[in-house]
Amino acid sequence: MSETIRVALAGAGAFGIKHLDGLKNIAGVEVVSLASDGIQAARAVADTYGIPHVTIDLAETLALKHVDAVILATPTPMHAEQAMACLRAGKHVEVEIPMADSLADAQALVALQQSTGLIAMCGHTRRFNPSHQWVRRKIVAGEFNIQQMDVQTYFFRRTNMNALGQPRSWTDHLLWHHAAHTIDLFQYQTRSAIVKANAIQGPIHPKLGIAMDMSIQLQAANGAICTLSLSFNNDGPLGTFFRYIGDTGTYLARYDDLFTGKEEPIDVSKVDVSMNGIELQDREFIAAIREKREPNASVAQVLPCYQAMHALARQLNG
């Protein structure tokens, strides 16, 4: 492999653009191929970011010998199959969250990664947001222990629209996508496996076929608990808001901003080299390739999250 790591991106939607914006800040990285549905839109993105190769066929991209790694920002139902295709083609892969929408597919992906020895990482971005990194450092230093996490994940999304307000060809899911962020973060921050998990959901949307509201309770082996509320029906402030209640303090994380429980701001601007969680996630992927090591948020590390979601899905589907 050359000193320059040549990356291909699959998916030129809202999150694909976020990855391109992050990658342009990482030295020694060149985006050499873009694979995405809608050739005209893909070419427009490629022209903007100076990407020389554009295709609607990921297989065409994977056949390029000079491609070292692939970032998948494609629809959720494609994630596991495409990630495994990348590994079979000899490419390192970073797949956006969730890495699969079933436990069986997640396990198959982990098994293939282990057999190939290639880097396979999933975009569990909360591990990289500076606000959560700050809390993590206090936990690792023994200065803070979580007693409870109270998390709200709220959107107003009653139609299939992406983060840019564009139509989606697939349906998003509160459990297999949005809850995955918090379930993984809870285990990561408590450094303890989930031993109890309960979920209830609201009515199924007549057109989308999914629950638009959900409530999840978790308990870790060390006794810490988590309460997670999710909604696609929320007509109000949007996003995910975390309250860490611990033995030495309370912290509120709102995206990349962090506050004490008394709303006093905490400066997290020096926690890492960027305030952009997607960029930090991509930096870890590139660094793991260069250093030939397992990345933070490797598919193996996040597999327990998918085991917990599988148990919750069985409850909900009863």
N, C-alpha and C positions, 0 to 999 in steps of 0.2 A: 504494500500500500504506500502511496506517495505521501509526502508531508501534508499536502492538501487532501482533505476528506471530501469526496464528491458525493453529494446527497441528492436524492430524488424525492420529490413530494408527490403524494397521491391525494388529490382533493383540493380544489381551488376555491372552496367556500370560505365561510367566516373564519374558521379555525385554521384552515390552510394559510390564509393571509397572515394570521397572527404568528404562525411559525416562520413564514418568510420574513416578517419584520424582525423576529428574534434572531434568525440565522444570519442576517446581514450585519449583526453586531459581534459575531463570533469569528475571530481570526482563523485563517486556514481552512475555511469552509466554502465550498462552491456548490451552488444548486445547479445541477446540470440537466435535470429532466423534470417535467411536470406532466402527470397523468391525471386527467379529470374528465368527467362527462361534460359535454357541451364544448365543442372544439373552439368556437369563436370566443367564448368567455375565457377559456383556458389560454388561448393565444394572447388575449388582452392582458391577462395577469402575467404571462411569460414576458411579454414586451415591457411591462412596467418594471419587472424585477430582473430583466436581462437573462432569462433562462433560455438556453439554446434549443432544447428539444421539447416538443409538446406532442402528446398523444392522448387518445381516449382509451387506450388499452394498456393496463398496468403490465401485462406480460411483455409488451414491447419495451417498456422501461427496464424490466428485470433482465431482459436479454442483453442490455448494454453492459459490456465488460468493465467499463471504467466507473460504473456506479458502485460505490462502497456501501452505502447505507440508504435506507428509505424511511421517510416519515409518513405515516398513514393518518390522514385527516378526512376520512371517508365515512359514509353512513355506518352506524353501529352494526347492522346485520352483516356487514362485509368484514369487520375487523379481524376476527379469528382466522377466517379462510385466507385473507390477503396477507396477514402477518406470517402465516405458515408458508405461503407461497414465496414470500421474501426470503425466509430462512432456507427453503429448499433451493432457491436460486443463489445461495451463498452470500446474501446481503444481510448486514445488521439491520435491525428494525426497531423503530419507536412507533408504537401504535397509540392513538388517542384513546382516552378513557371512554367506554369500558373496553378491555382487551377482548371480551366476548360477551354474548348475552345468554350464555348457559355455562354451568359448571363443567360439563363434559368438554366443551370447546376450549375453555380456559385450561383445563388439565392437559388436553392434547397439545396446546401451544407450549405449555411449560415443558412437557416431555420432549417435544421436538427441539426446543431451545437447548435443553440439556444434552441431547444427542449430537447436536451440531457444534456446540461450544460458542456459537455466535452471540453477540449482544442482542438481547430482546428486552425492551423496556416499555412500560405503559405510562401514559400521561396522567398520573395521579398528581396533579399540579399543586395541591395543597401542601404536599411535602416540601415544596420549593418556595412558596410564597414567603417573603421576608417576615411577615407578621407571625406565621406559624413556626418559622425557623427560630425566631427570637424566643418563643415559648419553649420550643424543643430544647434549646441550649440551657435554659433554666432547669428543665426536667433532668437532663443528662448530668448537670452539675450538682444535682441533689438539692436545689434551692426551691423547687416547686413540685408538688405532686397533685395530679388531677383527682378531684373527688367527683365532679360532674361536668359533663359538657352539654350545653343546651344550644341546639343548632336549628336555625330556620333557613330553609331553601325555598324561595318564593319567586314565581314567574307569573306573568299574565300571558298565557299561551294556549288559546282555545282553538287554534288552527295550526297546521304544520308549517311553521315559520322558523327560520334560523335566527342567529344573533344579529344578522344584518336586515332582518325583516323580509327575507326572500323565501319563496315556497320551498318546502322540503319534499323529497320523494319517499321519505320514510317517516316513521313515527317515533318520537323521542319517548323516554320512559323514566318515571320518577325513581324506580328502584334500581334498574340495571344501568343507569347512567348517573343521575344526580345523587342518589343515596350512596353510591359507590365512593364518592369523594369523602364523605363524612365517615362511613364505616371503616375505610382504610386509614383515615387520619386518626380516628379514635384508637385503633390498635397500635398505630405507629407512635402516637404521643404517650399513650399509657404504657407502651412496651409490654403489652399483655394481651393474650388472645381473648376473643369474645367467647363467653361460656353460656350466656343467655341472650336470646333475641326474640322479640315479639313485634308483630306488625298488624295494623288494621288499615283498610283503605276505604275511601268514599265511593260514590256511585261511578259506574263505568260510563264514559262519554259515549253517546249513541253513534257518533261518526268515527271518532278516533279509536274507539275500542280499548281505551286504557283508563285506569283510575286517574282522576285529576287532583286527588288529595290523598295524603298518606301520613301515617304516624308510626314511628319506629322507636322501640326501646332496646337498649343494649346494656349488657354488663360484662366487664372484663374480669379476668381471673383474679386480678388484684383488688377487686371490689368496686372500682370506679364505674359510674353509670353514664349513659348518654341518652338524651331525649332528642329526637329528630323529627321536625315537622316539615313536610314538603307540600307544595301546591302549584298547580298550573292555573289556578283560578284567582290568584291574588291580584287585585286591582289596586296596587299601592307600591311602596318602595320595593324594588326588585333586587334579587341577588341572594347571597348566602351570608348569614351572620352567625358568628360563633361566640359563645360565652364560655370561657374556661373558669370554672369554680374550683379553687384548690385550697391547700392547707395554709398557704402563705399569701394569698391574694386572689383577685379576680381580674381577668383580662378579657377584653372584647375585641375580636378580630373581624374587620369588615374589609374584605378583599385584602389590599396591601396596607391598610391602616390598622393601627393597634392602639388601644386605650386601656387604662385601668378601669376597674369597676365603677369608679367615680367620674368616668369620662375624661380623665386626664390623658392627653396624647403622649404616646411613647414613640421616640424617634427610632425607626427601623431602617433608615436610609443607608446605614453603614453595615448592615447585617451581611450583605452580599454585594456583588459587583453590579447588580441591576435590581430595580424594583419590579421588573416584569417577570412574573412567575413562569410564563411560557418560555421566555428566553433562558431562564435559569434551568428549566427542565431540559431544554435543548443543549445547553452547555454541559450538563451532566451526561447526556447521551454521547456527545462528541468526545468528552474527556474519557469516558469509559472505553470507547473504541481506541483512542490513542494509548491509553494506559493498560489496555487488555485486562480489564477487571469488571466485576459485576457492578452495574449501576445502582444507585438508589432508585427504588421503584422498578426494579427488574420484575419480569413477569412472575418469577418464582416468589419474590418477596411479597407481591400483592395478591397472590393466590388465596390466602386466608380470607380476604375481603369477598371473593367470589364464592367461597364456601359458605360464608355467612349469608350472602344474598340468595344463594340456592335454598338455604333453610327457610329464609323469610318468604321466598316465592312459593315454597310448598305450603306454608301457612296460609298465604293469601289465596292460593288457588284451591286450597282445601279439598 
